[in-house]
């Protein structure tokens, strides 16, 4: 086990390989293990780091009463500093994508590239987005009586019924959730609140991101993620490339790992050659 003190907590991480560093930031209620298809494939050429965000996995919770993406950003900055990672590429998915873009906007000089997958930004959500976020609020309340692991299984079934393919490789996603360290109800609520509050916090200026950026989204994503992928590409301007991951839903790195990983590898090679 590898841990490091970061911003008042002890963060768990796994590191491998050698070369340009890439730091993976997982989605809500997941942990570092969701990135195994990528870290296993890429550590032949790059330094890979996957860590557990505050409230998740082996990092676990804290007594901070409210979580925000800004707090996660400072946790991440502490991790990069403690591990002495020189201008890494950040790769975040869903909540991890919120953290990665907020970090890139605040500390553009500290990274050499940015990958945002299956995520959203600070912009109007539209009807689909409002419904998705209202659903998350309901699940946070229900978690007191029906734990999130069971709720997620139900949510994926309903999601696939409404939009076939959105859950992607739901069996693998659910297994990662079921076998990971259990998140307490209090921590679950703080995590959901941080995710739902991000779009309207209004303090991320993507025009400040001036590093090469790759934006990825699953073919079967809800319209919120697809629309926001295009929007982020416009806000980050000519440094961003937007790519659809075929046969993938909201966890595109798990749903189509081979395609996802090769796109990321190509991006990292471009960043390396550009540096």
DODRENTI-976065 format. One line per field, with one value per residue (C-alpha): x, y, z. Coordinates in steps of 0.05 Angstrom, whole numbers, m for minus. Example, Ala and Ser with C-alpha at 12.3 -4.5 7.8 and 13.67 -1.06 7.14 Angstrom:
2
X: 246|273
Y: m90|m21
Z: 156|143
***
This chain:
275
X: 0|25|m2|18|m7|m46|m84|m102|m117|m78|m88|m79|m47|m15|44|79|121|169|165|116|70|m5|m50|m118|m177|m236|m311|m359|m367|m312|m237|m169|m183|m229|m166|m133|m143|m105|m50|m35|m29|7|60|105|118|92|91|20|m12|m82|m107|m169|m205|m225|m285|m270|m233|m172|m166|m233|m271|m255|m288|m294|m369|m376|m339|m328|m290|m245|m227|m212|m167|m125|m121|m96|m45|m19|m12|26|72|85|100|144|108|134|78|37|m21|m87|m141|m208|m275|m342|m330|m256|m264|m294|m233|m184|m213|m217|m144|m124|m160|m129|m58|m48|27|32|8|28|m38|m111|m159|m232|m277|m352|m358|m391|m372|m401|m457|m532|m551|m613|m673|m634|m581|m631|m666|m601|m579|m647|m642|m575|m605|m660|m609|m569|m631|m651|m581|m599|m646|m622|m547|m515|m488|m559|m584|m530|m551|m622|m601|m562|m621|m667|m615|m607|m682|m688|m624|m597|m522|m515|m492|m440|m404|m449|m427|m354|m375|m421|m368|m318|m370|m391|m320|m292|m290|m359|m374|m413|m479|m451|m393|m439|m482|m420|m395|m462|m469|m400|m418|m486|m462|m403|m440|m466|m406|m382|m308|m276|m253|m236|m206|m147|m131|m75|m47|m65|m132|m169|m244|m276|m348|m384|m427|m486|m477|m536|m543|m515|m445|m446|m468|m419|m362|m374|m381|m315|m281|m305|m287|m217|m211|m160|m121|m177|m195|m263|m269|m328|m314|m356|m397|m389|m433|m416|m353|m322|m253|m285|m337|m287|m219|m178|m204|m200|m129|m102|m132|m100|m34|m34|m49|7|56|36|46|114|137|111|148
Y: 0|70|131|204|262|312|372|342|271|209|192|123|116|65|83|46|53|107|166|223|220|212|218|185|213|166|178|184|121|87|83|77|6|32|54|m15|m26|38|34|m38|m21|46|35|4|75|124|136|120|144|126|150|149|215|240|201|141|75|68|143|143|200|259|304|362|378|394|369|412|403|460|417|358|403|422|348|333|389|361|292|318|358|300|252|304|296|346|373|309|297|293|244|248|214|241|271|260|302|358|355|352|411|453|437|454|521|539|512|509|518|454|405|387|358|344|287|296|234|227|291|359|431|494|510|502|429|426|382|316|344|372|305|267|312|310|235|238|280|229|172|209|213|141|116|122|61|29|32|62|m5|m32|36|38|m31|m7|59|23|m21|39|77|21|17|91|96|27|22|80|32|0|m56|m50|m117|m94|m26|m57|m108|m51|m16|m79|m101|m32|m4|16|90|113|149|215|210|189|251|297|264|272|344|361|331|364|432|435|461|522|540|583|588|547|587|537|592|590|518|526|455|401|373|309|305|236|214|147|137|119|174|217|280|322|291|293|365|386|350|394|456|442|434|504|536|507|531|504|463|412|350|317|242|194|126|74|21|56|89|131|93|92|70|6|m3|m1|m4|m21|38|86|66|72|141|162|131|170|234|221|208|275|311|278|297|368|376
Z: 0|m18|18|24|66|24|50|118|95|78|4|m24|m92|m138|m183|m239|m301|m322|m370|m378|m317|m325|m263|m265|m226|m218|m218|m159|m115|m154|m135|m168|m192|m247|m285|m284|m360|m373|m320|m338|m412|m407|m354|m408|m434|m382|m307|m285|m220|m198|m130|m87|m82|m12|13|m32|m31|14|24|59|90|133|184|135|136|62|1|m61|m125|m101|m40|m85|m128|m68|m48|m118|m116|m50|m83|m143|m98|m50|m108|m142|m208|m259|m303|m310|m356|m317|m338|m302|m314|m291|m222|m236|m300|m258|m213|m271|m309|m246|m231|m302|m299|m232|m244|m319|m310|m269|m322|m393|m417|m398|m413|m395|m403|m395|m355|m355|m340|m309|m358|m364|m355|m398|m381|m383|m337|m288|m285|m275|m219|m185|m188|m153|m97|m88|m86|m33|10|m3|15|88|80|15|7|m55|m79|m89|m114|m167|m193|m198|m231|m285|m302|m308|m347|m397|m406|m420|m463|m484|m475|m426|m370|m417|m382|m322|m293|m286|m259|m208|m187|m174|m131|m94|m78|m60|11|34|35|96|86|110|61|5|15|15|m49|m85|m62|m89|m156|m162|m138|m187|m250|m214|m171|m229|m213|m269|m330|m384|m427|m379|m400|m449|m453|m504|m484|m504|m491|m494|m487|m496|m557|m513|m462|m439|m481|m422|m429|m506|m507|m454|m489|m550|m505|m469|m536|m555|m488|m488|m560|m610|m559|m551|m591|m580|m594|m587|m557|m596|m560|m494|m441|m381|m361|m430|m405|m378|m433|m490|m457|m518|m559|m500|m482|m552|m560|m494|m515|m580|m542|m492|m548|m580|m514|m505|m575|m566|m501
***
